[in-house]
Amino acid sequence: MTQRLLVIEDEPTLSRLLSYNLTSEGYQVVVEEHGQTGFDTAMQTEFDLILLDLMLPGMNGFEIMSKLRHEGVMTPVIILTAKNAEEEVVQGLKSGADDYITKPFGVAELLARVAAVLRRSSGHEEREVLPDQEEFQITLGPLVIYPEKYEVTLNGESITLRPKEFEVLLYLARKPGVVMTRDDLMNAVWGFDYIGGQRTVDVHVSSLRKKLELDPQSVHIDSIRGVGYKLVVNKKKNAHLSS
């Protein structure tokens, strides 16, 4: 069943970015840009997760969470907060938020946090990991990615990646064989308001390629001139997600 997400965010550019990327990931997304209408929608419709900005017109995020919890609505909430706003984070978590993400953020980080909260809320992570249970991973032939641990193995051998290299690989791996533009990667990994140039993407992809040379015949990153990059995996079995 498709999971339903409610985004309550009044900044149009950010709300469009969230809606586009979450929808592309397969979620059904509803966007509200006003605190009161966001609260009303959360009360009237059942959602699997709410992404909630704290500074909203009409009713702020703290008020929304407090009223939802008072009314018995226990839908998981990820708050969107400004950088260096530690007091907001603490207050938000005390008000009932399940997690937070600091602006500006990369889409790869957002998607990982959303997936983690959804798994926890559905009970998939509220258990001890037993020896015969596999933790969440993305398997693409000989390439295995552990999103929550920021770890990667290729043919069973660990590959050490810097955080942004890992996020670039993770974003490409979510849609293997699909061309991702430099803008896609820039928004997903560095955030939509990152002021650096696209050369940043090229440098990280170049470094990542060198680290995948352990098995270039099975896994490599192709350049599509003037467009962007795609992850190519030659394998006998289809890529799959497991948990």
C-alpha positions in Angstrom: 0.0 0.0 0.0 1.3 3.5 -0.9 2.3 5.4 2.2 0.7 8.9 2.6 2.7 11.9 3.7 1.6 15.3 4.7 4.0 18.2 4.2 3.2 21.4 6.1 5.6 24.0 4.7 4.9 27.6 3.7 8.0 28.2 1.6 6.9 27.4 -2.0 10.2 26.4 -3.4 10.9 24.0 -0.6 7.4 22.5 -0.5 7.7 21.9 -4.3 11.1 20.2 -3.8 9.8 18.0 -1.0 6.7 17.1 -3.0 8.6 16.2 -6.1 11.2 14.1 -4.5 8.9 12.3 -2.1 6.5 11.6 -4.9 9.3 10.3 -7.1 10.2 7.9 -4.2 6.7 6.4 -4.5 5.0 8.2 -1.6 1.5 9.9 -1.9 2.1 13.5 -0.9 -0.3 16.2 0.3 1.1 19.7 0.8 -0.4 22.4 3.0 1.2 25.9 3.3 -0.8 27.3 6.2 -0.6 26.1 9.8 -4.4 26.0 10.4 -5.2 24.2 7.2 -2.3 21.8 7.8 -3.7 21.0 11.3 -7.2 20.5 9.9 -5.9 18.2 7.1 -4.0 16.1 9.7 -7.1 15.8 11.8 -9.4 14.8 8.9 -7.2 12.4 7.0 -5.0 9.5 8.1 -1.3 9.9 7.2 1.7 7.7 7.7 4.0 10.6 8.4 4.0 14.4 8.7 6.8 16.7 7.6 6.3 19.8 9.7 7.9 23.3 9.4 8.0 25.0 12.7 7.6 28.6 11.5 4.2 28.7 9.8 1.4 31.3 9.4 -1.8 30.9 11.3 -0.5 28.2 13.7 3.1 27.3 14.3 4.5 23.8 14.3 4.7 23.5 18.1 1.0 24.4 18.4 0.2 21.8 15.6 2.0 19.0 17.3 0.6 19.9 20.8 -3.0 19.9 19.5 -2.5 16.7 17.4 -1.2 14.8 20.4 -3.9 16.3 22.7 -6.5 15.0 20.2 -4.9 11.5 20.2 -3.3 11.8 16.7 0.0 9.9 17.0 1.1 10.2 13.4 5.0 10.3 13.3 6.3 13.8 12.8 9.6 15.0 11.3 10.2 18.7 12.1 12.0 21.0 9.7 14.1 23.5 11.6 16.7 26.2 10.9 20.4 25.7 11.2 21.8 26.2 14.7 18.3 26.2 16.3 19.1 23.7 19.1 16.3 25.1 21.3 13.8 24.6 18.6 14.9 21.0 18.1 14.7 20.2 21.8 11.3 21.9 22.2 10.1 20.0 19.1 11.2 16.6 20.3 9.6 17.3 23.7 6.4 18.3 22.0 6.2 14.9 20.4 8.3 15.0 17.2 9.9 11.7 16.2 12.9 13.2 14.4 14.2 16.5 12.9 16.1 17.7 9.9 18.0 21.0 9.7 17.7 23.4 6.7 19.4 23.4 4.3 19.4 19.7 3.7 20.1 17.3 0.9 17.2 15.2 -0.5 19.2 12.0 0.1 19.4 12.8 3.8 15.7 13.6 3.9 14.6 10.4 2.1 16.8 8.3 4.5 15.2 9.9 7.6 11.7 9.6 6.2 12.3 5.9 5.5 13.8 5.3 8.9 10.9 6.9 10.8 8.3 5.0 8.7 10.1 1.7 9.5 10.2 2.5 13.2 6.6 3.5 13.3 5.5 0.3 11.5 7.5 -1.8 14.0 10.2 -3.0 11.6 13.0 -1.5 13.8 11.5 -1.9 17.2 13.2 -5.2 17.7 16.5 -6.7 18.5 18.5 -7.7 15.4 19.1 -11.4 15.5 21.9 -13.2 13.6 19.5 -14.5 10.9 17.9 -11.1 10.3 19.3 -8.8 7.7 19.4 -5.0 8.4 18.0 -2.6 5.8 20.2 -2.5 2.7 20.2 -1.8 -1.0 21.7 -4.6 -3.1 22.8 -4.0 -6.7 24.6 -7.1 -7.8 28.0 -7.1 -6.0 27.3 -3.6 -4.6 25.7 -3.5 -1.2 24.8 -0.2 0.5 23.7 0.3 4.1 21.9 3.7 4.2 21.7 4.1 7.9 25.3 3.1 8.6 26.9 5.0 5.7 28.7 1.8 4.7 29.3 0.2 1.3 30.7 -3.1 0.2 31.7 -4.3 -3.3 32.2 -8.0 -3.7 32.2 -8.3 0.1 35.0 -5.8 0.5 34.3 -2.5 2.4 34.8 0.8 0.5 35.6 3.9 2.6 33.6 6.9 1.3 33.3 10.5 2.5 29.8 11.4 3.6 29.0 13.4 0.4 30.4 10.6 -1.8 28.2 8.1 0.0 25.1 10.3 -0.6 25.9 10.7 -4.3 26.2 7.0 -4.6 23.0 6.4 -2.6 21.1 8.8 -4.8 22.3 7.1 -8.0 21.7 3.7 -6.6 18.0 4.4 -5.8 17.4 4.5 -9.6 20.2 2.5 -11.3 20.5 3.0 -15.0 18.5 6.3 -14.8 20.4 9.5 -15.8 20.5 12.0 -12.9 21.4 15.6 -13.9 24.0 17.6 -12.1 21.1 19.8 -10.7 19.4 16.6 -9.4 22.5 15.6 -7.6 23.2 19.1 -6.3 19.7 19.4 -4.9 19.6 15.9 -3.4 23.0 15.9 -1.8 23.9 19.6 -1.1 20.5 21.1 -0.8 18.4 23.3 -3.1 20.0 26.5 -1.8 23.6 25.4 -2.0 25.6 28.3 -3.5 28.5 26.2 -4.9 28.9 25.3 -8.5 28.2 22.0 -10.4 31.9 21.3 -10.4 31.4 20.1 -6.9 29.3 17.2 -8.2 32.0 16.3 -10.9 34.7 16.2 -8.3 32.8 13.9 -6.0 31.7 11.6 -8.9 35.4 11.4 -10.0 36.5 10.4 -6.6 33.7 7.9 -6.2 34.6 6.3 -9.6 38.1 5.6 -8.4 36.8 3.9 -5.3 34.5 1.7 -7.4 37.4 0.5 -9.5 37.6 -2.6 -7.4 35.1 -4.2 -9.9 34.6 -1.7 -12.8 33.1 -4.4 -15.1 30.2 -4.9 -12.6 29.7 -1.4 -11.3 30.6 1.9 -12.7 29.3 5.5 -13.2 28.7 6.6 -16.8 28.9 10.3 -17.8 26.2 11.5 -20.1 27.8 14.5 -21.8 26.0 17.8 -21.1 23.4 16.1 -18.8 24.7 14.2 -15.8 25.5 10.7 -14.5 24.0 7.2 -14.1 25.0 4.2 -12.1 25.4 1.1 -14.3 25.3 -2.3 -12.6 25.9 -5.5 -14.6 24.3 -8.3 -12.7 22.4 -11.5 -13.1 19.7 -10.7 -10.5 17.5 -7.6 -10.3 18.3 -4.9 -7.7 16.3 -5.2 -4.6 15.7 -3.6 -1.2 15.7 -5.9 1.8 15.0 -5.4 5.5 
